[in-house]
């Protein structure tokens, strides 16, 4: 799972915990660092991520149609 590659657990200033991916320094920010929040470790954050995963399941199953071979264009089906 490459989604969490390079991430780390961080405690935010409000006391909550999040899994973040550091993006580096902010240009002109005098040492201020930027990050991307991957997962908020709170009941609301976990429910949000679970809902996102559940919405993706039908798309993943549709793309994984094993055994079905689509006919190539221009060739008749025998």
N, C-alpha and C positions, 0 to 999 in steps of 0.2 A: 504494500500500500504506500504509494508515493505521496499521498496527500499530507501526511505528517512528517515527511522527510525534512530534517533541518529545523524542526520546531522545538520549543522548550516550554516548560511550565513556568508561569509568572504570576505573582500576586500583584494585582492592580492597586491603585491608590485608594480605592473605595473598599478594599479588603477582599474583593472577589478574586477567584483564581481563574485563569484562562490559559489555554494552549495557544501560543503565538508563534509566528514565523518572523524573525527579525529581517527587516528590509534594508537596514543601513542608516547612514546619517542623513538628516534633512539638510538640504542645501541652504547655507546661511543660517542654520539653526544653532550655532555655537555649541555643538556637541549633542544636540537633541537627536534621539534615534526614533525611527519610524518602525511600525510593526503591523502585521496583518493578523487579526484574530481568527483562528481556525475553529475554536470551540470554547464556549463559555461554560465553565463547570458550575452551573447553577441549575435548579430544576427547570427554569424557563429556557435556558440555553440548550440543555440536553433535549428537551421536548422539541425545540425548534429544529435541531439537527436530525432527530429521529423522524420528524415529519418530512424533512427534505429527502432523507434516504428512502422513505416509503414512497414518495412521489417518483423517485428515480427507478424503482423496481420494474414497473411495466416497460419502460424504455429499454432497460437492460435485457429483459426477457425477450422482447421483440427483436433486438439485435442479435440474440444468441440462437436464432432458429436453426438448430442443428439438423442436418440431413436434407434440408430443402435446397435444391439447386435451381436457381432461376435460369430460364432459357436465355441464351445470348441473342441480342437483336439480329434479325435477318435470317435466323436459322429456324426452320419449321420444327415443331415438336413431333417426334416420331412415336 
